[in-house]
């Protein structure tokens, strides 16, 4: 039995979700983003975004808790990519506090997102991952995602241009 519990986020969770997002993004992108860009990843800049997402369920947001503390979250919904069928879902974001990496919190979030997408009638799911984010790439590949090599694109993260690739798998 896992020490992690997943539940739908509530409006009261927006601040904690923003804090997890900022903290884990900073750790994940260290060495990829500049110090200035890492400083911009402040929780205050993200709280309104997550409050709105939670309020309107776009994306649907679930949190994972450990001993009553929010230690991660996942946002998922239909794919935002143009020309994808309505049966394609997308993990918009999945972040876990670094001290919980490799301990099952991410897997618990992925399981909740997969179940939620299946309930929505999605048969496939995608996620965009920076190629240089080795930890995220490994996590998703272990979860059964496969790289779609023809989807590689350059995206701005702060002042840095980052190569991203879409990964895809069947929802089952």
Order of alpha helices (4+ residues) and beta strands (2+ residues): beta-alpha-alpha-alpha-beta-beta-beta-alpha-beta-alpha-beta-beta
